[in-house]
Amino acid sequence: MIDGPYYVLVLLGVLGTGLVAGVFCGFSTFVMRGLASLPPAQGIAAMNAINRSALAPAFMLVFAGSAVVSAMIAVVTFVVWPDEGKVVLLLGSALYLFGSYGLTVVANVPRNEALAKLEPGAPEAASYWPVYVREWTFWNHLRTLASAAAALVFVLALS
């Protein structure tokens, strides 16, 4: 059974990864659909504004903080935790670090950067917009699933 400071660390992992899953789920289920229904110039301008807002400390604390907590859980688990339950905790950490944080870095952020370079009313922006929405949303679905799975696995580790 997990107890003491390690319990608090895993509990923070549950909370952080669950919150991130909720944000990503919102984007996958209604935000991107709403943006896609707008004319391309408006959708692009709105998404660029959202992407800039996502860098605010409140979200970054939860998103990046969950990566730090997941890494700490992995290190402590690998070094200190007995074999029983080790795989579950390492799986939760890997799901978030690779499936959520990692996918963000290699899949979503490059698309955001490409979108930000486009003039919203330009013809190339209008042709890129449906591609962006489709690809970005696909990767976001995976981030959502990975974050939710990490939260679930961390909960299972606590029980």
KEZAKE-307986 format. One record per atom (N, C-alpha, C): residue number from 1; residue in three letters; atom name; x, y, z. Coordinates in steps of 0.05 Angstrom, whole numbers. Layout:
% KEZAKE-307986
+-----+-----+------+--------+--------+--------+
|   n | res | atom |     px |     py |     pz |
+-----+-----+------+--------+--------+--------+
| NUM | ALA |   CA |      X |      Y |      Z |
...
+-----+-----+------+--------+--------+--------+
This chain:
% KEZAKE-307986
+-----+-----+------+--------+--------+--------+
|   n | res | atom |     px |     py |     pz |
+-----+-----+------+--------+--------+--------+
|   1 | MET |    N |     17 |    -24 |      0 |
|   1 | MET |   CA |      0 |      0 |      0 |
|   1 | MET |    C |     18 |     25 |      0 |
|   2 | ILE |    N |     10 |     44 |    -15 |
|   2 | ILE |   CA |     24 |     69 |    -17 |
|   2 | ILE |    C |     16 |     87 |      6 |
|   3 | ASP |    N |     35 |     99 |     20 |
|   3 | ASP |   CA |     29 |    117 |     42 |
|   3 | ASP |    C |     49 |    140 |     43 |
|   4 | GLY |    N |     44 |    158 |     62 |
|   4 | GLY |   CA |     62 |    180 |     67 |
|   4 | GLY |    C |     65 |    199 |     43 |
|   5 | PRO |    N |     88 |    211 |     40 |
|   5 | PRO |   CA |     93 |    230 |     19 |
|   5 | PRO |    C |     88 |    218 |     -9 |
|   6 | TYR |    N |     94 |    193 |    -12 |
|   6 | TYR |   CA |     91 |    179 |    -38 |
|   6 | TYR |    C |     61 |    178 |    -45 |
|   7 | TYR |    N |     44 |    174 |    -26 |
|   7 | TYR |   CA |     15 |    175 |    -30 |
|   7 | TYR |    C |      6 |    202 |    -41 |
|   8 | VAL |    N |     16 |    223 |    -28 |
|   8 | VAL |   CA |     10 |    250 |    -37 |
|   8 | VAL |    C |     19 |    255 |    -65 |
|   9 | LEU |    N |     43 |    245 |    -72 |
|   9 | LEU |   CA |     54 |    248 |    -99 |
|   9 | LEU |    C |     37 |    235 |   -119 |
|  10 | VAL |    N |     28 |    210 |   -114 |
|  10 | VAL |   CA |     11 |    196 |   -132 |
|  10 | VAL |    C |    -16 |    209 |   -134 |
|  11 | LEU |    N |    -26 |    219 |   -111 |
|  11 | LEU |   CA |    -52 |    233 |   -111 |
|  11 | LEU |    C |    -50 |    258 |   -129 |
|  12 | LEU |    N |    -28 |    272 |   -127 |
|  12 | LEU |   CA |    -24 |    295 |   -145 |
|  12 | LEU |    C |    -23 |    286 |   -174 |
|  13 | GLY |    N |    -11 |    263 |   -179 |
|  13 | GLY |   CA |    -11 |    252 |   -206 |
|  13 | GLY |    C |    -39 |    247 |   -216 |
|  14 | VAL |    N |    -56 |    236 |   -199 |
|  14 | VAL |   CA |    -84 |    231 |   -207 |
|  14 | VAL |    C |    -98 |    257 |   -214 |
|  15 | LEU |    N |    -95 |    277 |   -196 |
|  15 | LEU |   CA |   -108 |    302 |   -200 |
|  15 | LEU |    C |    -98 |    317 |   -225 |
|  16 | GLY |    N |    -72 |    318 |   -228 |
|  16 | GLY |   CA |    -61 |    333 |   -251 |
|  16 | GLY |    C |    -68 |    320 |   -278 |
|  17 | THR |    N |    -64 |    294 |   -280 |
|  17 | THR |   CA |    -69 |    280 |   -305 |
|  17 | THR |    C |    -99 |    280 |   -311 |
|  18 | GLY |    N |   -115 |    278 |   -290 |
|  18 | GLY |   CA |   -144 |    279 |   -294 |
|  18 | GLY |    C |   -153 |    306 |   -304 |
|  19 | LEU |    N |   -142 |    328 |   -292 |
|  19 | LEU |   CA |   -149 |    355 |   -302 |
|  19 | LEU |    C |   -141 |    359 |   -331 |
|  20 | VAL |    N |   -117 |    350 |   -338 |
|  20 | VAL |   CA |   -108 |    353 |   -365 |
|  20 | VAL |    C |   -126 |    337 |   -384 |
|  21 | ALA |    N |   -133 |    313 |   -376 |
|  21 | ALA |   CA |   -151 |    297 |   -392 |
|  21 | ALA |    C |   -178 |    312 |   -397 |
|  22 | GLY |    N |   -188 |    325 |   -377 |
|  22 | GLY |   CA |   -212 |    340 |   -379 |
|  22 | GLY |    C |   -210 |    363 |   -399 |
|  23 | VAL |    N |   -188 |    378 |   -398 |
|  23 | VAL |   CA |   -183 |    400 |   -417 |
|  23 | VAL |    C |   -182 |    389 |   -445 |
|  24 | PHE |    N |   -166 |    368 |   -449 |
|  24 | PHE |   CA |   -163 |    356 |   -476 |
|  24 | PHE |    C |   -190 |    345 |   -486 |
|  25 | CYS |    N |   -205 |    333 |   -468 |
|  25 | CYS |   CA |   -231 |    322 |   -475 |
|  25 | CYS |    C |   -250 |    344 |   -485 |
|  26 | GLY |    N |   -250 |    367 |   -471 |
|  26 | GLY |   CA |   -266 |    389 |   -480 |
|  26 | GLY |    C |   -259 |    398 |   -508 |
|  27 | PHE |    N |   -233 |    399 |   -513 |
|  27 | PHE |   CA |   -224 |    407 |   -540 |
|  27 | PHE |    C |   -233 |    386 |   -561 |
|  28 | SER |    N |   -230 |    360 |   -555 |
|  28 | SER |   CA |   -238 |    340 |   -574 |
|  28 | SER |    C |   -268 |    338 |   -579 |
|  29 | THR |    N |   -284 |    344 |   -558 |
|  29 | THR |   CA |   -312 |    339 |   -561 |
|  29 | THR |    C |   -328 |    364 |   -570 |
|  30 | PHE |    N |   -318 |    388 |   -564 |
|  30 | PHE |   CA |   -334 |    411 |   -573 |
|  30 | PHE |    C |   -318 |    435 |   -583 |
|  31 | VAL |    N |   -296 |    441 |   -572 |
|  31 | VAL |   CA |   -281 |    465 |   -580 |
|  31 | VAL |    C |   -272 |    463 |   -609 |
|  32 | MET |    N |   -259 |    442 |   -616 |
|  32 | MET |   CA |   -250 |    439 |   -644 |
|  32 | MET |    C |   -273 |    438 |   -664 |
|  33 | ARG |    N |   -294 |    425 |   -656 |
|  33 | ARG |   CA |   -318 |    424 |   -674 |
|  33 | ARG |    C |   -329 |    452 |   -678 |
|  34 | GLY |    N |   -330 |    467 |   -656 |
|  34 | GLY |   CA |   -340 |    495 |   -659 |
|  34 | GLY |    C |   -322 |    512 |   -676 |
|  35 | LEU |    N |   -296 |    509 |   -672 |
|  35 | LEU |   CA |   -277 |    525 |   -688 |
|  35 | LEU |    C |   -278 |    516 |   -717 |
|  36 | ALA |    N |   -281 |    491 |   -723 |
|  36 | ALA |   CA |   -282 |    481 |   -750 |
|  36 | ALA |    C |   -307 |    491 |   -765 |
|  37 | SER |    N |   -328 |    497 |   -750 |
|  37 | SER |   CA |   -352 |    507 |   -762 |
|  37 | SER |    C |   -351 |    536 |   -771 |
|  38 | LEU |    N |   -330 |    550 |   -761 |
|  38 | LEU |   CA |   -326 |    578 |   -769 |
|  38 | LEU |    C |   -313 |    581 |   -796 |
|  39 | PRO |    N |   -316 |    604 |   -809 |
|  39 | PRO |   CA |   -301 |    608 |   -833 |
|  39 | PRO |    C |   -271 |    606 |   -826 |
|  40 | PRO |    N |   -254 |    596 |   -844 |
|  40 | PRO |   CA |   -226 |    590 |   -838 |
|  40 | PRO |    C |   -212 |    614 |   -825 |
|  41 | ALA |    N |   -215 |    638 |   -835 |
|  41 | ALA |   CA |   -200 |    661 |   -823 |
|  41 | ALA |    C |   -208 |    664 |   -793 |
|  42 | GLN |    N |   -233 |    661 |   -787 |
|  42 | GLN |   CA |   -242 |    664 |   -759 |
|  42 | GLN |    C |   -233 |    641 |   -742 |
|  43 | GLY |    N |   -235 |    617 |   -753 |
|  43 | GLY |   CA |   -226 |    593 |   -738 |
|  43 | GLY |    C |   -196 |    595 |   -732 |
|  44 | ILE |    N |   -181 |    603 |   -752 |
|  44 | ILE |   CA |   -151 |    605 |   -748 |
|  44 | ILE |    C |   -145 |    627 |   -727 |
|  45 | ALA |    N |   -158 |    650 |   -730 |
|  45 | ALA |   CA |   -152 |    671 |   -711 |
|  45 | ALA |    C |   -160 |    662 |   -682 |
|  46 | ALA |    N |   -182 |    649 |   -679 |
|  46 | ALA |   CA |   -191 |    639 |   -653 |
|  46 | ALA |    C |   -172 |    618 |   -642 |
|  47 | MET |    N |   -163 |    599 |   -659 |
|  47 | MET |   CA |   -145 |    578 |   -649 |
|  47 | MET |    C |   -118 |    590 |   -642 |
|  48 | ASN |    N |   -109 |    609 |   -657 |
|  48 | ASN |   CA |    -83 |    622 |   -650 |
|  48 | ASN |    C |    -85 |    637 |   -623 |
|  49 | ALA |    N |   -108 |    649 |   -618 |
|  49 | ALA |   CA |   -112 |    663 |   -593 |
|  49 | ALA |    C |   -114 |    642 |   -570 |
|  50 | ILE |    N |   -127 |    620 |   -575 |
|  50 | ILE |   CA |   -128 |    599 |   -555 |
|  50 | ILE |    C |   -100 |    588 |   -549 |
|  51 | ASN |    N |    -85 |    583 |   -570 |
|  51 | ASN |   CA |    -58 |    573 |   -566 |
|  51 | ASN |    C |    -40 |    592 |   -550 |
|  52 | ARG |    N |    -43 |    618 |   -555 |
|  52 | ARG |   CA |    -28 |    637 |   -539 |
|  52 | ARG |    C |    -37 |    637 |   -510 |
|  53 | SER |    N |    -63 |    634 |   -506 |
|  53 | SER |   CA |    -75 |    634 |   -478 |
|  53 | SER |    C |    -67 |    609 |   -463 |
|  54 | ALA |    N |    -62 |    587 |   -478 |
|  54 | ALA |   CA |    -55 |    562 |   -464 |
|  54 | ALA |    C |    -28 |    564 |   -450 |
|  55 | LEU |    N |    -12 |    583 |   -458 |
|  55 | LEU |   CA |     14 |    587 |   -445 |
|  55 | LEU |    C |     13 |    601 |   -418 |
|  56 | ALA |    N |    -12 |    608 |   -410 |
|  56 | ALA |   CA |    -16 |    621 |   -384 |
|  56 | ALA |    C |     -7 |    603 |   -361 |
|  57 | PRO |    N |      3 |    615 |   -340 |
|  57 | PRO |   CA |     13 |    599 |   -317 |
|  57 | PRO |    C |     -6 |    579 |   -306 |
|  58 | ALA |    N |    -32 |    585 |   -305 |
|  58 | ALA |   CA |    -51 |    566 |   -293 |
|  58 | ALA |    C |    -51 |    540 |   -308 |
|  59 | PHE |    N |    -54 |    540 |   -334 |
|  59 | PHE |   CA |    -54 |    515 |   -349 |
|  59 | PHE |    C |    -26 |    502 |   -349 |
|  60 | MET |    N |     -6 |    518 |   -354 |
|  60 | MET |   CA |     21 |    507 |   -356 |
|  60 | MET |    C |     30 |    494 |   -329 |
|  61 | LEU |    N |     21 |    505 |   -307 |
|  61 | LEU |   CA |     27 |    492 |   -281 |
|  61 | LEU |    C |     15 |    464 |   -279 |
|  62 | VAL |    N |    -10 |    461 |   -288 |
|  62 | VAL |   CA |    -23 |    435 |   -288 |
|  62 | VAL |    C |    -10 |    417 |   -309 |
|  63 | PHE |    N |     -7 |    426 |   -333 |
|  63 | PHE |   CA |      3 |    410 |   -355 |
|  63 | PHE |    C |     32 |    401 |   -351 |
|  64 | ALA |    N |     50 |    421 |   -347 |
|  64 | ALA |   CA |     78 |    414 |   -343 |
|  64 | ALA |    C |     83 |    403 |   -315 |
|  65 | GLY |    N |     68 |    413 |   -296 |
|  65 | GLY |   CA |     70 |    402 |   -268 |
|  65 | GLY |    C |     63 |    373 |   -267 |
|  66 | SER |    N |     43 |    364 |   -283 |
|  66 | SER |   CA |     36 |    336 |   -284 |
|  66 | SER |    C |     59 |    319 |   -296 |
|  67 | ALA |    N |     73 |    331 |   -315 |
|  67 | ALA |   CA |     96 |    317 |   -326 |
|  67 | ALA |    C |    118 |    314 |   -305 |
|  68 | VAL |    N |    123 |    335 |   -290 |
|  68 | VAL |   CA |    143 |    333 |   -269 |
|  68 | VAL |    C |    135 |    313 |   -248 |
|  69 | VAL |    N |    110 |    314 |   -239 |
|  69 | VAL |   CA |    100 |    294 |   -220 |
|  69 | VAL |    C |    102 |    266 |   -230 |
|  70 | SER |    N |     94 |    262 |   -256 |
|  70 | SER |   CA |     96 |    235 |   -268 |
|  70 | SER |    C |    125 |    226 |   -269 |
|  71 | ALA |    N |    143 |    243 |   -275 |
|  71 | ALA |   CA |    172 |    236 |   -276 |
|  71 | ALA |    C |    181 |    229 |   -248 |
|  72 | MET |    N |    173 |    245 |   -228 |
|  72 | MET |   CA |    180 |    239 |   -200 |
|  72 | MET |    C |    169 |    212 |   -191 |
|  73 | ILE |    N |    144 |    206 |   -198 |
|  73 | ILE |   CA |    133 |    181 |   -191 |
|  73 | ILE |    C |    149 |    158 |   -204 |
|  74 | ALA |    N |    157 |    161 |   -229 |
|  74 | ALA |   CA |    172 |    141 |   -243 |
|  74 | ALA |    C |    199 |    136 |   -230 |
|  75 | VAL |    N |    213 |    158 |   -223 |
|  75 | VAL |   CA |    239 |    156 |   -211 |
|  75 | VAL |    C |    237 |    143 |   -183 |
|  76 | VAL |    N |    219 |    152 |   -167 |
|  76 | VAL |   CA |    216 |    141 |   -140 |
|  76 | VAL |    C |    207 |    112 |   -142 |
|  77 | THR |    N |    189 |    106 |   -160 |
|  77 | THR |   CA |    180 |     79 |   -163 |
|  77 | THR |    C |    202 |     60 |   -172 |
|  78 | PHE |    N |    217 |     69 |   -191 |
|  78 | PHE |   CA |    239 |     53 |   -201 |
|  78 | PHE |    C |    261 |     48 |   -181 |
|  79 | VAL |    N |    267 |     68 |   -165 |
|  79 | VAL |   CA |    289 |     67 |   -146 |
|  79 | VAL |    C |    281 |     55 |   -119 |
|  80 | VAL |    N |    257 |     62 |   -109 |
|  80 | VAL |   CA |    250 |     55 |    -81 |
|  80 | VAL |    C |    228 |     34 |    -79 |
|  81 | TRP |    N |    208 |     35 |    -96 |
|  81 | TRP |   CA |    184 |     20 |    -91 |
|  81 | TRP |    C |    190 |    -10 |    -96 |
|  82 | PRO |    N |    178 |    -27 |    -78 |
|  82 | PRO |   CA |    181 |    -56 |    -82 |
|  82 | PRO |    C |    168 |    -65 |   -108 |
|  83 | ASP |    N |    174 |    -89 |   -116 |
|  83 | ASP |   CA |    164 |    -99 |   -142 |
|  83 | ASP |    C |    134 |    -99 |   -144 |
|  84 | GLU |    N |    120 |   -104 |   -122 |
|  84 | GLU |   CA |     91 |   -104 |   -123 |
|  84 | GLU |    C |     80 |    -76 |   -129 |
|  85 | GLY |    N |     66 |    -73 |   -151 |
|  85 | GLY |   CA |     54 |    -47 |   -158 |
|  85 | GLY |    C |     72 |    -30 |   -175 |
|  86 | LYS |    N |     97 |    -38 |   -179 |
|  86 | LYS |   CA |    116 |    -22 |   -194 |
|  86 | LYS |    C |    107 |    -17 |   -223 |
|  87 | VAL |    N |     98 |    -38 |   -236 |
|  87 | VAL |   CA |     91 |    -37 |   -264 |
|  87 | VAL |    C |     68 |    -17 |   -268 |
|  88 | VAL |    N |     48 |    -17 |   -250 |
|  88 | VAL |   CA |     25 |      0 |   -253 |
|  88 | VAL |    C |     34 |     30 |   -251 |
|  89 | LEU |    N |     50 |     36 |   -231 |
|  89 | LEU |   CA |     59 |     64 |   -228 |
|  89 | LEU |    C |     77 |     73 |   -251 |
|  90 | LEU |    N |     94 |     55 |   -261 |
|  90 | LEU |   CA |    111 |     62 |   -284 |
|  90 | LEU |    C |     94 |     66 |   -309 |
|  91 | LEU |    N |     73 |     49 |   -312 |
|  91 | LEU |   CA |     55 |     52 |   -335 |
|  91 | LEU |    C |     40 |     79 |   -334 |
|  92 | GLY |    N |     30 |     87 |   -311 |
|  92 | GLY |   CA |     17 |    113 |   -308 |
|  92 | GLY |    C |     35 |    136 |   -316 |
|  93 | SER |    N |     60 |    134 |   -306 |
|  93 | SER |   CA |     79 |    155 |   -313 |
|  93 | SER |    C |     85 |    156 |   -343 |
|  94 | ALA |    N |     89 |    133 |   -355 |
|  94 | ALA |   CA |     95 |    131 |   -384 |
|  94 | ALA |    C |     71 |    141 |   -400 |
|  95 | LEU |    N |     47 |    134 |   -392 |
|  95 | LEU |   CA |     24 |    143 |   -407 |
|  95 | LEU |    C |     23 |    173 |   -409 |
|  96 | TYR |    N |     28 |    186 |   -386 |
|  96 | TYR |   CA |     26 |    216 |   -386 |
|  96 | TYR |    C |     51 |    228 |   -400 |
|  97 | LEU |    N |     75 |    218 |   -393 |
|  97 | LEU |   CA |     99 |    231 |   -404 |
|  97 | LEU |    C |    101 |    227 |   -434 |
|  98 | PHE |    N |     94 |    204 |   -444 |
|  98 | PHE |   CA |     97 |    199 |   -473 |
|  98 | PHE |    C |     71 |    204 |   -488 |
|  99 | GLY |    N |     48 |    195 |   -476 |
|  99 | GLY |   CA |     23 |    197 |   -490 |
|  99 | GLY |    C |      9 |    224 |   -489 |
| 100 | SER |    N |     16 |    240 |   -469 |
| 100 | SER |   CA |      4 |    266 |   -467 |
| 100 | SER |    C |     25 |    288 |   -472 |
| 101 | TYR |    N |     44 |    290 |   -454 |
| 101 | TYR |   CA |     64 |    311 |   -456 |
| 101 | TYR |    C |     81 |    307 |   -482 |
| 102 | GLY |    N |     90 |    283 |   -487 |
| 102 | GLY |   CA |    106 |    277 |   -510 |
| 102 | GLY |    C |     92 |    283 |   -536 |
| 103 | LEU |    N |     67 |    273 |   -538 |
| 103 | LEU |   CA |     51 |    279 |   -563 |
| 103 | LEU |    C |     46 |    308 |   -567 |
| 104 | THR |    N |     43 |    323 |   -545 |
| 104 | THR |   CA |     39 |    352 |   -548 |
| 104 | THR |    C |     64 |    364 |   -561 |
| 105 | VAL |    N |     87 |    356 |   -552 |
| 105 | VAL |   CA |    112 |    367 |   -562 |
| 105 | VAL |    C |    117 |    360 |   -591 |
| 106 | VAL |    N |    112 |    335 |   -598 |
| 106 | VAL |   CA |    119 |    326 |   -626 |
| 106 | VAL |    C |     96 |    327 |   -646 |
| 107 | ALA |    N |     71 |    330 |   -637 |
| 107 | ALA |   CA |     49 |    330 |   -656 |
| 107 | ALA |    C |     33 |    355 |   -655 |
| 108 | ASN |    N |     24 |    364 |   -632 |
| 108 | ASN |   CA |      6 |    387 |   -631 |
| 108 | ASN |    C |     21 |    414 |   -633 |
| 109 | VAL |    N |     42 |    417 |   -618 |
| 109 | VAL |   CA |     57 |    443 |   -619 |
| 109 | VAL |    C |     67 |    449 |   -647 |
| 110 | PRO |    N |     79 |    431 |   -662 |
| 110 | PRO |   CA |     88 |    438 |   -689 |
| 110 | PRO |    C |     65 |    447 |   -707 |
| 111 | ARG |    N |     42 |    436 |   -704 |
| 111 | ARG |   CA |     19 |    444 |   -719 |
| 111 | ARG |    C |     10 |    472 |   -710 |
| 112 | ASN |    N |     11 |    477 |   -684 |
| 112 | ASN |   CA |      4 |    504 |   -674 |
| 112 | ASN |    C |     24 |    525 |   -685 |
| 113 | GLU |    N |     49 |    518 |   -686 |
| 113 | GLU |   CA |     69 |    537 |   -696 |
| 113 | GLU |    C |     65 |    542 |   -726 |
| 114 | ALA |    N |     59 |    522 |   -741 |
| 114 | ALA |   CA |     53 |    525 |   -769 |
| 114 | ALA |    C |     29 |    543 |   -774 |
| 115 | LEU |    N |      8 |    539 |   -758 |
| 115 | LEU |   CA |    -16 |    555 |   -760 |
| 115 | LEU |    C |    -11 |    584 |   -753 |
| 116 | ALA |    N |      6 |    588 |   -733 |
| 116 | ALA |   CA |     12 |    616 |   -724 |
| 116 | ALA |    C |     27 |    632 |   -745 |
| 117 | LYS |    N |     41 |    618 |   -763 |
| 117 | LYS |   CA |     56 |    632 |   -784 |
| 117 | LYS |    C |     39 |    641 |   -807 |
| 118 | LEU |    N |     15 |    631 |   -808 |
| 118 | LEU |   CA |     -3 |    637 |   -831 |
| 118 | LEU |    C |    -19 |    662 |   -825 |
| 119 | GLU |    N |    -24 |    678 |   -846 |
| 119 | GLU |   CA |    -43 |    700 |   -844 |
| 119 | GLU |    C |    -71 |    689 |   -846 |
| 120 | PRO |    N |    -88 |    693 |   -826 |
| 120 | PRO |   CA |   -114 |    680 |   -825 |
| 120 | PRO |    C |   -131 |    683 |   -851 |
| 121 | GLY |    N |   -129 |    705 |   -864 |
| 121 | GLY |   CA |   -146 |    709 |   -888 |
| 121 | GLY |    C |   -133 |    700 |   -914 |
| 122 | ALA |    N |   -108 |    690 |   -913 |
| 122 | ALA |   CA |    -94 |    682 |   -937 |
| 122 | ALA |    C |   -105 |    656 |   -949 |
| 123 | PRO |    N |   -104 |    652 |   -975 |
| 123 | PRO |   CA |   -114 |    627 |   -987 |
| 123 | PRO |    C |   -100 |    602 |   -977 |
| 124 | GLU |    N |    -73 |    603 |   -972 |
| 124 | GLU |   CA |    -59 |    579 |   -962 |
| 124 | GLU |    C |    -69 |    573 |   -933 |
| 125 | ALA |    N |    -77 |    593 |   -918 |
| 125 | ALA |   CA |    -87 |    588 |   -891 |
| 125 | ALA |    C |   -114 |    574 |   -893 |
| 126 | ALA |    N |   -131 |    583 |   -912 |
| 126 | ALA |   CA |   -157 |    571 |   -915 |
| 126 | ALA |    C |   -155 |    541 |   -924 |
| 127 | SER |    N |   -135 |    535 |   -940 |
| 127 | SER |   CA |   -132 |    507 |   -949 |
| 127 | SER |    C |   -119 |    490 |   -927 |
| 128 | TYR |    N |   -102 |    502 |   -910 |
| 128 | TYR |   CA |    -89 |    487 |   -888 |
| 128 | TYR |    C |   -108 |    482 |   -865 |
| 129 | TRP |    N |   -127 |    500 |   -860 |
| 129 | TRP |   CA |   -145 |    499 |   -837 |
| 129 | TRP |    C |   -159 |    472 |   -834 |
| 130 | PRO |    N |   -172 |    460 |   -854 |
| 130 | PRO |   CA |   -185 |    434 |   -850 |
| 130 | PRO |    C |   -165 |    412 |   -844 |
| 131 | VAL |    N |   -141 |    413 |   -856 |
| 131 | VAL |   CA |   -120 |    394 |   -850 |
| 131 | VAL |    C |   -111 |    397 |   -821 |
| 132 | TYR |    N |   -106 |    421 |   -813 |
| 132 | TYR |   CA |    -98 |    427 |   -785 |
| 132 | TYR |    C |   -119 |    416 |   -766 |
| 133 | VAL |    N |   -144 |    422 |   -770 |
| 133 | VAL |   CA |   -165 |    413 |   -752 |
| 133 | VAL |    C |   -166 |    383 |   -750 |
| 134 | ARG |    N |   -165 |    369 |   -773 |
| 134 | ARG |   CA |   -166 |    340 |   -773 |
| 134 | ARG |    C |   -142 |    328 |   -759 |
| 135 | GLU |    N |   -118 |    336 |   -766 |
| 135 | GLU |   CA |    -94 |    325 |   -754 |
| 135 | GLU |    C |    -91 |    332 |   -725 |
| 136 | TRP |    N |    -95 |    358 |   -718 |
| 136 | TRP |   CA |    -92 |    367 |   -691 |
| 136 | TRP |    C |   -112 |    352 |   -672 |
| 137 | THR |    N |   -136 |    349 |   -682 |
| 137 | THR |   CA |   -157 |    336 |   -666 |
| 137 | THR |    C |   -150 |    306 |   -663 |
| 138 | PHE |    N |   -140 |    293 |   -683 |
| 138 | PHE |   CA |   -132 |    265 |   -681 |
| 138 | PHE |    C |   -112 |    262 |   -659 |
| 139 | TRP |    N |    -91 |    278 |   -659 |
| 139 | TRP |   CA |    -70 |    276 |   -639 |
| 139 | TRP |    C |    -81 |    283 |   -611 |
| 140 | ASN |    N |   -100 |    302 |   -611 |
| 140 | ASN |   CA |   -112 |    310 |   -585 |
| 140 | ASN |    C |   -129 |    287 |   -573 |
| 141 | HIS |    N |   -143 |    272 |   -591 |
| 141 | HIS |   CA |   -158 |    249 |   -581 |
| 141 | HIS |    C |   -138 |    230 |   -566 |
| 142 | LEU |    N |   -115 |    225 |   -578 |
| 142 | LEU |   CA |    -95 |    207 |   -566 |
| 142 | LEU |    C |    -85 |    218 |   -540 |
| 143 | ARG |    N |    -80 |    245 |   -539 |
| 143 | ARG |   CA |    -71 |    257 |   -514 |
| 143 | ARG |    C |    -93 |    255 |   -492 |
| 144 | THR |    N |   -118 |    258 |   -500 |
| 144 | THR |   CA |   -140 |    255 |   -481 |
| 144 | THR |    C |   -140 |    227 |   -469 |
| 145 | LEU |    N |   -139 |    207 |   -487 |
| 145 | LEU |   CA |   -140 |    179 |   -477 |
| 145 | LEU |    C |   -116 |    173 |   -460 |
| 146 | ALA |    N |    -92 |    182 |   -467 |
| 146 | ALA |   CA |    -68 |    177 |   -452 |
| 146 | ALA |    C |    -69 |    190 |   -424 |
| 147 | SER |    N |    -79 |    215 |   -423 |
| 147 | SER |   CA |    -81 |    229 |   -398 |
| 147 | SER |    C |   -102 |    216 |   -379 |
| 148 | ALA |    N |   -125 |    209 |   -391 |
| 148 | ALA |   CA |   -146 |    195 |   -375 |
| 148 | ALA |    C |   -136 |    168 |   -366 |
| 149 | ALA |    N |   -122 |    154 |   -383 |
| 149 | ALA |   CA |   -112 |    127 |   -375 |
| 149 | ALA |    C |    -91 |    130 |   -353 |
| 150 | ALA |    N |    -74 |    151 |   -355 |
| 150 | ALA |   CA |    -54 |    155 |   -333 |
| 150 | ALA |    C |    -68 |    160 |   -307 |
| 151 | ALA |    N |    -89 |    177 |   -307 |
| 151 | ALA |   CA |   -104 |    183 |   -283 |
| 151 | ALA |    C |   -116 |    157 |   -271 |
| 152 | LEU |    N |   -128 |    141 |   -289 |
| 152 | LEU |   CA |   -141 |    116 |   -280 |
| 152 | LEU |    C |   -120 |     97 |   -268 |
| 153 | VAL |    N |    -97 |     95 |   -281 |
| 153 | VAL |   CA |    -77 |     77 |   -272 |
| 153 | VAL |    C |    -66 |     86 |   -245 |
| 154 | PHE |    N |    -62 |    112 |   -241 |
| 154 | PHE |   CA |    -53 |    122 |   -216 |
| 154 | PHE |    C |    -74 |    117 |   -194 |
| 155 | VAL |    N |   -100 |    120 |   -200 |
| 155 | VAL |   CA |   -121 |    113 |   -181 |
| 155 | VAL |    C |   -119 |     84 |   -173 |
| 156 | LEU |    N |   -116 |     67 |   -193 |
| 156 | LEU |   CA |   -114 |     38 |   -187 |
| 156 | LEU |    C |    -90 |     32 |   -169 |
| 157 | ALA |    N |    -68 |     47 |   -173 |
| 157 | ALA |   CA |    -44 |     42 |   -157 |
| 157 | ALA |    C |    -50 |     50 |   -128 |
| 158 | LEU |    N |    -68 |     69 |   -123 |
| 158 | LEU |   CA |    -74 |     77 |    -96 |
| 158 | LEU |    C |    -92 |     58 |    -81 |
| 159 | SER |    N |   -106 |     41 |    -96 |
| 159 | SER |   CA |   -125 |     23 |    -83 |
| 159 | SER |    C |   -113 |     -4 |    -76 |
+-----+-----+------+--------+--------+--------+
